[in-house]
Amino acid sequence: MDVWHEYSTVKLLQYLIPASNFLFVDRLGEDEAIFHYRRGIYFVYDDGAIVGMPKPKRWETLSLADLWGLLYRSPFVKDYDEAGIFDLGEFLKDIGYVVATRRTPLAHLFTIAPRYAPEDIVEEVRMEGVSFPFALYHAIMACTRHYHRSNREVEYVITGIDSYSLPKERRLGHTKG
């Protein structure tokens, strides 16, 4: 099984960014995406590369062809690879991503490993009683910490995700009785 494909950049972003922010979903492949967030529009390619640009005026009325045209003509395009931002956590920080949380009766377990050695698990991130996007964001930030500890030489990725119900006595807000 190709673990990286299952947890591709697009898939992880779909877990974090509201579905209503994704544009032209029916016209792009499953490993490609265009979404807006705050002041930018971001194009995610099938290899995980991301390119962004400021939201143009009347961006809501533009066709897919118009957006592509603006991307290629705009002097304000930011190619995250060219800018040296290869890590998803660094990208999320750059766009000012804010994750909301709510209490849930779930626990989430994420395994983290080097991208090119997924069998070499370096950390398991476990979070209880929080939403999946909140837990995922923290797992992505753990990948970023490992990336920085390696002097940006080794990219770390999420190689496993497991969510399960907490026993009633371990849920936040549960009182005995």
N, C-alpha and C positions, 0 to 999 in steps of 0.2 A: 504494500500500500504506500502510495506517495503521500506521506504525512504533510509535507509542505503545501502541496496542492490543496488539501482539505482545509488548511488554515492559511489560505493565501491572503495577501494584503487586502484584496477586495472583500473577501469573506469577513475578515476581522473588522474592517471599516463598516461593513453592513451591520455588524453587531453593535457598533458604537454610535454611528450617525443615524439620526431618525430617517426612516424609509422615505418620508416626504421630501427629504433633501436630495435624493438621487434623481437624476435627470435621464431621460431617454432609456430607461431600463429595458424596454422591449426592443431596442435597436442595437444594443451592445451585447457582446459575448459575456458569459458568466464570470470570466476573469478580468473583465474590464468595467470601469465605472466612471461616471461623471457626477460629481455632487457639488453642492454649494454649502458653505459653512461660513458664518459671519460675513466677512467682506470679500471672500474669494470663491472662485470656482476651480475645482481640482479634477484633473484627468488622471485616472489610474490605469496603467497599461497591464497587459497580461503577464509581464515579467515582474510586476510589483513596482515599477518605476512610476513616479508621480511628478506631474507638472501642474503648476498653479498660475492663476492670473487674477487680478482684481475683478470683481463683478462689474461687467460693463453696464451702462445705462440700459434700462428696459430689458435686462437679461432674461426675464421671464417670458418674453415674447419671441426670443430667438429660436431658430430651428437648429437642429444638430449641425447641419452644414455651416450655418452662420457662426456657431460657437467654434467649430474647428477652424474656420477662416480667421476669426479673431485671435485664436490661440497662435496661429502661425504668423500673424501680422503684428501682434501686440509687442511693443518694446518692453513691457512690464512682466513678461513671462518669467516664472521662476522654475527652473528645472532642478528638482531636489537632488538628483544624482550629481549634476554639475556643481551644485552648491555644497557638495560633500555630506549631504544628509541622506544616508542610506537606511537609517534605523526608523522604524515606525513610531517609536516613542518620541524621537527627536522631531519628526514631522508633526505629531499631535501637539507638542509643545509650541512649535513654530506657528501653527494656525490658531493657537489660543484655545485648544479644546478644553471644555469643562464637562466633567462627567457628574451627572446627578445620581443620587442613590436613594433607595427606599429599602425598608426592611422587608426581608422575605424569609420564609421558612426553609431556605435552601443553603447548601454549602457548595462551594465551587473549588475544584482542584485543577491546577494547571501544571504541566511539566514543561520545563525549559531546558533546551539543549542547543549546542552549536548547530547552525544551519546545515553544515555539511557533515555532521556526525550526530544525527538525531538519536542514536542509541546511547550517547554519552550525556545522560541527564545531569545537569548541574544544580538544579533547584526545583523544588515543588512549592508552588504558591497555593496556600489554602486560605480561603476566606469564608466566613460563616455569616449568615443572616443579612447579606447585602444583595443587591441586584446583580444580574449577570454582567451588564456593561461596566458597572463599578469594579467588580472583581477582575474582569478582563483587562480593563485599563491598568490596574495595578500589576497584573502579570506582564503586560507589555512594558511597563516602566521597569520591572525587574529585568527583562531582556535588555533594556537600555543600560541599566546599571552594569550588567555583565559585559556589554559591548564596550562601555567606557573603561572598565577594569582591564580589558584586553588591549587598551590603547587603540581602540577602534580597528583592531585587526581581525577579530572574530565576531561574526554576526550571530546573535542568539535569537531563537524563535520558540514559539509555543508548539510543542510536539504532541501534547495531549490535553484534552479538556474533559472533565467529568463534573457533572452537577448531580446532586442528590438531596433528598429531603432530610432535614435534621430531625432527630427524635424530639418529641414535644418538649421535654425538659431542658433541651439545649437551645431552644429558640429564644431570640431576643424578646424581652417583654413578657416572657412566661412567668407566671407566679405559681407557687405551689398551692395546692388546695383543691 
